[in-house]
Amino acid sequence: MIKNRQTLIRRRIRTINTLLLLFFVLINLPGCAPVAPWERGNLAKPQMVPDPYPMQSSLRSHSYRGREAAIGGASAEGGGCGCY
């Protein structure tokens, strides 16, 4: 009796987890859409660049690597949200 009950509980949990996963996948699907050509102008604005000064950042990281003997970890934060 206990084994059957545990099996029933596991099946219910698995069903609930599957439904939750399906729900979250379906909720996020509308976000996966191609950008229309007339909307790409908004993404090309200077404020949307992850690193607003790439040359300055490159020179700064080059001098930092020479002083610290460390490479990497200096990428720009954000991802085009427009905030620095």
SELODO-515817 format. One record per atom (N, C-alpha, C): x, y, z. Coordinates in steps of 0.1 Angstrom, whole numbers, padded with zeros to 4 digits, always signed. Layout:
BEGIN
XYZ
...
***
This chain:
BEGIN
+0008-0012+0000
+0000+0000+0000
+0009+0013+0000
+0019+0013+0008
+0028+0024+0009
+0035+0026-0004
+0040+0016-0010
+0047+0017-0023
+0038+0022-0034
+0026+0018-0034
+0016+0023-0044
+0013+0038-0042
+0013+0042-0029
+0010+0056-0026
+0022+0064-0030
+0034+0060-0027
+0046+0067-0031
+0047+0068-0046
+0043+0058-0053
+0044+0058-0068
+0033+0068-0073
+0022+0069-0067
+0011+0078-0071
+0016+0093-0068
+0022+0095-0057
+0028+0108-0054
+0038+0112-0064
+0047+0103-0067
+0058+0106-0077
+0052+0110-0090
+0042+0102-0095
+0035+0105-0107
+0029+0119-0107
+0022+0122-0096
+0016+0135-0096
+0026+0147-0096
+0037+0145-0089
+0048+0155-0089
+0054+0156-0103
+0056+0145-0109
+0062+0145-0123
+0052+0152-0133
+0039+0149-0131
+0029+0156-0139
+0029+0171-0137
+0029+0175-0124
+0029+0189-0121
+0042+0196-0126
+0053+0190-0125
+0066+0195-0130
+0065+0197-0145
+0060+0186-0152
+0059+0187-0167
+0050+0198-0171
+0038+0200-0164
+0029+0211-0167
+0035+0224-0165
+0043+0226-0154
+0049+0238-0151
+0060+0242-0162
+0068+0232-0166
+0078+0234-0176
+0071+0238-0189
+0060+0231-0193
+0053+0234-0205
+0047+0249-0204
+0042+0252-0193
+0037+0265-0191
+0047+0276-0193
+0059+0274-0187
+0070+0285-0188
+0075+0285-0202
+0076+0274-0209
+0080+0274-0223
+0070+0281-0231
+0058+0279-0230
+0047+0285-0238
+0047+0300-0235
+0049+0304-0222
+0049+0318-0219
+0061+0326-0225
+0072+0319-0227
+0084+0326-0232
+0085+0325-0247
+0077+0317-0254
+0077+0316-0268
+0075+0329-0276
+0065+0337-0272
+0063+0350-0279
+0075+0359-0279
+0084+0357-0270
+0097+0366-0269
+0107+0362-0280
+0105+0350-0286
+0114+0345-0296
+0108+0348-0310
+0110+0361-0313
+0104+0365-0326
+0115+0373-0333
+0115+0372-0347
+0125+0381-0354
+0121+0395-0353
+0132+0404-0354
+0129+0418-0353
+0126+0423-0367
+0115+0430-0368
+0111+0436-0381
+0121+0446-0386
+0123+0448-0399
+0133+0457-0404
+0131+0471-0399
+0118+0476-0398
+0116+0489-0394
+0118+0491-0379
+0120+0480-0371
+0123+0481-0357
+0138+0481-0354
+0146+0477-0364
+0160+0476-0362
+0167+0489-0359
+0161+0500-0363
+0167+0513-0361
+0168+0516-0346
+0159+0511-0338
+0159+0513-0324
+0171+0506-0317
+0174+0494-0323
+0185+0486-0318
+0199+0491-0322
+0199+0499-0332
+0212+0504-0337
+0216+0518-0331
+0208+0523-0322
+0212+0535-0315
+0224+0534-0307
+0232+0544-0305
+0244+0544-0297
+0242+0539-0283
+0230+0542-0277
+0228+0539-0263
+0226+0524-0261
+0224+0517-0272
+0221+0502-0271
+0234+0494-0272
+0245+0500-0274
+0258+0493-0275
+0262+0488-0262
+0266+0475-0260
+0270+0471-0247
+0282+0478-0241
+0292+0482-0250
+0304+0489-0246
+0304+0502-0254
+0301+0513-0248
+0300+0526-0256
+0314+0531-0261
+0325+0527-0255
+0338+0532-0259
+0347+0519-0261
+0346+0512-0272
+0353+0500-0274
+0369+0502-0275
+0373+0513-0281
+0387+0516-0283
+0393+0519-0269
+0387+0527-0261
+0391+0530-0248
+0392+0518-0239
+0382+0510-0240
+0381+0497-0232
+0392+0488-0236
+0395+0487-0249
+0406+0479-0254
+0419+0483-0249
+0422+0496-0249
+0435+0501-0244
+0436+0500-0229
+0425+0502-0222
+0425+0500-0208
+0428+0486-0204
+0421+0476-0211
+0424+0462-0207
+0437+0458-0211
+0443+0463-0222
+0457+0460-0226
+0467+0464-0216
+0465+0476-0210
+0475+0481-0200
+0472+0474-0187
+0460+0470-0184
+0457+0463-0172
+0463+0449-0172
+0463+0442-0184
+0469+0429-0185
+0484+0430-0183
+0490+0440-0188
+0504+0442-0186
+0508+0444-0172
+0500+0451-0164
+0504+0454-0150
+0500+0442-0141
+0489+0436-0144
+0483+0426-0135
+0486+0412-0139
+0491+0410-0151
+0493+0396-0157
+0480+0388-0156
+0469+0395-0159
+0456+0388-0158
+0449+0391-0171
+0442+0381-0177
+0435+0383-0189
+0420+0379-0187
+0411+0387-0193
+0397+0384-0193
+0390+0390-0182
+0377+0389-0182
+0369+0394-0171
+0366+0409-0172
+0369+0415-0183
+0367+0430-0184
+0356+0433-0195
+0347+0424-0197
+0336+0427-0207
+0326+0437-0201
+0319+0443-0210
+0309+0453-0206
+0297+0446-0200
+0291+0452-0191
+0279+0446-0185
+0267+0451-0193
+0256+0445-0190
+0244+0449-0197
+0243+0441-0210
+0234+0444-0218
+0232+0437-0231
+0224+0445-0241
+0225+0458-0240
+0218+0466-0250
+0205+0472-0244
+0205+0473-0231
+0193+0479-0225
+0193+0494-0225
+0205+0499-0228
+0206+0514-0228
+0212+0520-0215
+0213+0512-0205
+0219+0517-0192
+0233+0513-0191
+0241+0522-0185
+0255+0519-0184
+0259+0515-0170
***
